[in-house]
C-alpha cells in the first residue's frame, strides 16, 4: 500500500489486519511484526524485482496462515514459560464472586441469609467502579412479595455487607422444591439499576439447623422466553406467569398466595378456642403499587347464626404484615371437633370490593399440616400451638357467598 507516489508506508497491510476482535481481556502483543516477516535489504528475499516469485509470495503469507490462534491473539503459550489459564477471560469469573451463608431453622420456620461480601465485581460506572447491592427472591413465587434487599455500597468492586436477611414461614416443603435467587445489581440514581450477576441455590442443598457457607462465581442472568423487545416490567410479568404455569401443572396444586402464622389453643378454663393471627409473609400483591393493604377474617363453620366472624385491623402497603391479634370462640370441646376454622386474607380497597388474596381451612376435613394443627389443638388443651400455613387461591364456598367487607 502506498501513500504518495514513490513513498512506502511504514506499516504493512498485514499489520493493519492484525486486529484482536475476540472477547475477553486484551493482552499486549510484544511486536506484531514478529508474525509478519518483511523483506530485509540483505536477506535472501531482498534482491531485485525478479526474485518475487509466486512461491516467495506464498512464503511471506505462510506465517499468517500457519500461526496458531494463540500467537495471533498475543496470548502467552506454554513455551513462553507461563500457564495458559493465568488470566480470567471466562464470562462468569469476569462478573465477580459472592460470599454468603445460609441457615434453615426448622423450629422457627425461618431461612437466614447472611450476605458477607463480593470480590472483583464487573465495573458498571464511568469511573470504573460500581454501587452494588444484593437482592433475594424465592422461586417459584411472586418476585415483589418475597424480595429482600441489602444496603448499597458506594464506589467499590469489593463490597462488604455483613447483613442478615430473613425469610419467615419457610416449611420443609419449601426446602424440597424452592430455589433462592441471589442477584447483585448496580444502583443508578439517574437511570435504571443495572444487573451484574446472579446465583441460584436450590434449598434442598441445606440441612436443618446447619449453616452452609458459599463462595460462588456470579453468572449471567438466565434468558427469558419472552421477546427481547419487551420492557423489563413485561419480562418480569412473563417470568412470573411462566412460573405459575409450571407450578399449576402439578397434580392438584393450587396457586400459592402467601403464608400465615396462626396460633390455636383450647382453653379448658374458659371453655373455648383461642385463635391468634400473628403475621403473614410473602402475600400476593393486589394493588398497582406492587403492595396490598391486607387484613384477616376468621369463621367457624358451620355457622348457623352467622356470629362467628372476626376481623383484624388493616395493615397499609405491605406484603409481610404483623397483626398479633387474638379471637375467642366459646364452645365445648366435643362440639368444636365437628367445626372447621376458615381463615381468609383480603386486600382492603376504598370505593370498591375488597380483593381476595388467599385462604386456608383447618378442621377434620382439611389435609396435611392444616389437619394436623387442628387435631393437635384438640388433643393438647391449654397449649398454644403455632404453625405456618400456605394460603391458596381457592376461595372457600361460604366465604365467596359473603361480602368481603
N, C-alpha and C positions, 0 to 999 in steps of 0.2 A: 504494500500500500504506500502511496506517495502523497505528500502534502503539496509542495510546489514542485514544478518540473526540475528534475535533477537532484532533489533532496529526498533521502530515505528517512522515514520516521524511525525514531529510536526504539519504539516498542512495536513488536511484530503483531500481526493479526491473530496469531495463535495465542499470544499472551492476553489479548483483549478478550478472547473467547473463554479463557480460563476463569470463569466466574463460579463461585461456590453458591449454588442455589438449593442445596439440601437443607432440611430443617435441623434445628439443634444449634448449639453454640458454635460460633465461627472461631476457628483456630488460626493463628497467623501462619502464613506459609513463608518459610525462610527465604526462598528465592524461586519464583515461578519459572524462571528461565532454565532452571536445572532440568525441567521436564521437556523443554523445547530447545534442542541444540541448534546453535547458529553456525553459519559458515565462518570459520576463523580465517584470517588472512594468510596464515602459514600452514593451515591444515590441508588434509588431502582433498577437502571439498572446495578449497578456496581458489583454485586456479581458473581461469577464463570461462567464457560462456559455454564452450563446448563440453565442459565437464558436467553440466547439469542434465544428465540423462533421466529417463523415466525411472530407472532403478534407484538413482540417487534421491529423487524426489520422494519415492516410497520410503527410503531410509530415514529421511527427515521427519516423516509423519509417523514412523513406527513407534517412537517413544510415546506419542499421544495415544495411539491405538492400543498399545500393549501395556501401558502403565496401569497398575491396579487402581481401583476406585479410591482406596485409602491414600494413595500417593497424590492423586489429582485433587482430593479434598484437603490435603495438607494434614491428614491425621498421622499420628505417630505410630509407626509399625513396631512389632516386637524386635526387629533387627536394630531399631534405634535405641534399644535399651529401656523402653517404657511399656507399661501394660496397656492393652487395647482399651480397657474399661477404666482408665484413670480419670475420666471426667464423666459427669452425668448429662447424658443427652436424651434420656428417656422422658416421655411426656409426664409420667406420674411423678418421678422424683423432681422434675422441674417445677412442680406445683408446691412442694414443701411437705413436711411431715407434721403430724399432730399427735400429742401425747395426752392420754386421759385415762381415768379409772371408772369402772362400772361396778355397782354393787346392788344386787337384788335382795331386799329384805322381805322375806316371805311372811314374817309375823305381822308386819305393818302394811304389807301390800304396797311397797314403795320401791321405786327404781332410782338410785342415787347415781348421778353422773357428775364427776369432778373433772372439769376441763383444766388441764395443767398448763401446757404451753405448746407453741408451734415453732418450727425452725425452718429457715430457708424458704419462706413463702415467695410466691411469684410477685414481682413488683407490679403494682397496678396504677400508681400515680406518676405524674410527670417528674417528681423528684426522685424516682427510683425506689420509693417505699410504698407502704400501704397503711390503711387504717382498719385492721382486721377485727372481726367479731365472729362468734360461733353461734349457729342455730341448731336446735334439735327438733326432730319430728319423729313420731311413731307411725310406721306404715304397716298395714293399711289404716287409714284414718284421715279425718279432716285436718288439713295442714294448719289452719288457723286455730283450731280447737286445742291442739296439743303442742303448739310451738313454744319452746323455751329459748332464751337468748342470753348471751353473756354481755358484759360491757365491751365497749370499743377501746382498743389500744391504739394510740395515735403514732403515726410515722415510725413504723417498725416492721421488719420482716421476721423478727424473732420474738413475738409477743408472749408475755407470761400473764395468765389469767388467775389460776388457782381459785376458780369459782365452783360452787356446788349448785347444781340444778337437779330438782327432784320431781319425779312423776308420781302422783298418788293414784290409787285404785288399780294397780297392776296385779293381775292374778296369774296363777300358774298357767292358765290357758293362753294368756298374752305371751308368756315366756316361750311357749312352744311354737307360736306362729307369727309373732310380730317382729319387725326389723326396726332398729334405731338408725335413723339417717342423721349424720353429723355433717353440717355444711360450714365451710369457712368462707366468709364474704368480706368484701372491702366496702366500708361505708363512704358514701359520697354525698355531701350536703347539697351540691348543685345539680345532681342528676341521680339516676337510679343507682342503687347499690350494685356492685359487680360481684359475680360469683368467682371464687378462686378454685375451690376443690371440695370434694366430699368423701365421706367414708360411710359404708353401710354395714352394721353389725347385727347379725341375727341374734336375738335374745336367747335362743336355745344354747348358745355357747356359754351362758352364765350358769353358775351353780348357786343355789340359795345360800345367802349369808357368807359368800366368799368373794372378796374383792378381786377383780381381774384387771390387770394393767395392760394398756395398749399403747403402742408407739408405731403408727402406721403411716405410709405414704398416702397423700391425698390423691384422689382420682378425678378424672374429668366427669362432668355431670352426665348421668345416664340419659341418652337421647329419648325424646318422647315421640310417639307415633303421630302426633298432631302436626299439621303443616308448619313449616318454618315461618310462613307469613303471618301466623297468628301472633297476637300480642302476648306478653308474659302472663297477663291475667287469664286469657283464654287458654293458654297452655296449662296453667295451673288447674283450671277447672276441668280440662280434658283429662289430666293426670288423675285427679280425684275421682271423676266419674268412671275412669277405667278401673281404678282400684275397687270401687264399689261393685262394678260389674263382675269382676273376678271373685269378690267375696260372696256375691249372691249366687254364684254357680254352685256353691256347696250345698249339700242336701239339707233343706230345712233351715238354712242360715239366714237370719234376718239382719237388716242393716243396723249396725251399732250406732247409737246416737249419744254416747257418753256413759259415765259411771255415776253411781250414787252410793254413799255410805250411810247405811241405816243401822240403828240400834234397836233391838227388841228385848223386852223384859216383861214377864208376867209377875205382877205384884200380888202375892198371896194375902198381904195385909189389906191392900186397897181393893183386892178382887177385880183386877182389870189388867189390860195390856197397855204398856207404856211404849210408844213409838218415838224414837229420836231420829229426826232428819238432821244429819250432821253436816254433810257437804256433798257437792257434786264435782266432777272432774271431766275435762275434755268434752263438754257439751257441744252439740252441733250448733253452728252459727245460723241464726234465723233472720237477722237484720242486715241491711245493706252495708252497714259499717263493719261487718265481719264479726259482730258480737251478738249477744242475746241479753234480754232482761228477764232472767229465769225466776220462777217460783215453783213450789212443790205442793201438790194436793194428795191427800190420802183418803181412801174409802175402805170401809169394812163391809164386804159383800157376803151374802145378800143383805140389802139394806131396805127393808120394807118401809120404815118410817122416814127414810131419807134424812137422817140426822147424824150420819157418821162422817160427813165431810169435814176435813181440817185443811187449812191452807197456811203456808208460810208467808213471810213478807217477800217483796220483790227486791232482787239484787240487780242494780243497774249496770249495764255494759260490762258483762263478764261471762266467761265460759268456764270458770272454776269458782263458783260461789260457795261461801260458807254460811250456813243457816244456824246450826246449833239450837234448834227448836224441838220441843217435845209435845206430844199429844197423848191424851189418855182416853182409852175406851173401857168403860166399866162393863164387865162381863164375866160370867162364870167360866172356869177353865174348860168344862165339858162342852159348853156352847161355842166357845172360841175355837175348839178343834174342828168345827164344821165351817168356819168362816174363811174368807180369803181377803188378804190385805192387798189393795191395789194402790200403787204409788205411781203418779204421773208427774212429769215435769213440763212446764209450759213457758212460752215466751210472751211477756206482757206487752201489749200494743195499745196505744191510745186511739180511740175512734174506730177500731175495727176488731174483729175476732182475734183472740189470742192464738198463737201458733203452738201446736203440739210438738214438743221436742222428742220425748221418749217416755217409756213406761216399763214397769216390771210388776208382776203379781207374785205374792208369797202366800202359800197355802197348801192344802192337801193335794190339789190338782196341779201344782207347779212342778218344775223339773230342775234337776241339777242343784246348784248352790241355793237357789231360792227356796226349794222344798226343804233342803237340809237345815237352812237357817230357821225356818218356821217350826220344824219338828224339834230342833234343839231348844228353841224357846219354850215350847210346851213341856218338854221333858226336864228342863232345868229352871224351875221357878226362882224368882228373886235373883236372877243372874242376868246382867246386861251383856248381850252378845252383839258385837259389831261386825258387820260383814259388808264387803263391796258387792254391788250388783250391776250387771250390764243393762243399760237402757236400750230398748229396741224400738224400731219404727212401728211396731204393732200397737195400735190403739185398742185398749180393752173395750168390748162392745158396750158395756154400761157407761163408760166414760165418754164414748163417742156420742151417746144419746143425750148427754147433759151439756149445758152451756159451759164454756171454758172460763167464765169469769170467776 
